[in-house]
Amino acid sequence: MANRNTHVWKHTTDDGEKREVRAEKFGKRWRLQARLKGEEHWTYYDTPELADLIELRRLLWNKYQRKHLAWEDIAAIDQLIQDRGGSVEEES
């Protein structure tokens, strides 16, 4: 189902609801979508939530460390995070 350019994670919201997020890279553009458990349709984000971008960066960093991902993907997400007013912590 998921390909090399699709990254999926789940988390529990502050309200206790389960939320699934999917990030997909098509060409050089990232697209994020999410839905709560039980929802039939995905919500697509033109401007992704900063928390989702930070979690995506964490996932991508782990894949990059295992040499499953190119640095340009990390750099692109770093730029999106900075564009949203966030900062990027360098991993060690």
Sequence and secondary structure as in RCSB ss.txt:
>XXXX:A:sequence
MANRNTHVWKHTTDDGEKREVRAEKFGKRWRLQARLKGEEHWTYYDTPELADLIELRRLLWNKYQRKHLAWEDIA
AIDQLIQDRGGSVEEES
>XXXX:A:secstr
   TTEEEEEEE TTS EEEEEEEEETTEEEEEEEETT SS EEESS  HHHHHHHHHHHHHHHHTT S HHHHH
HHHHHHHHTT       
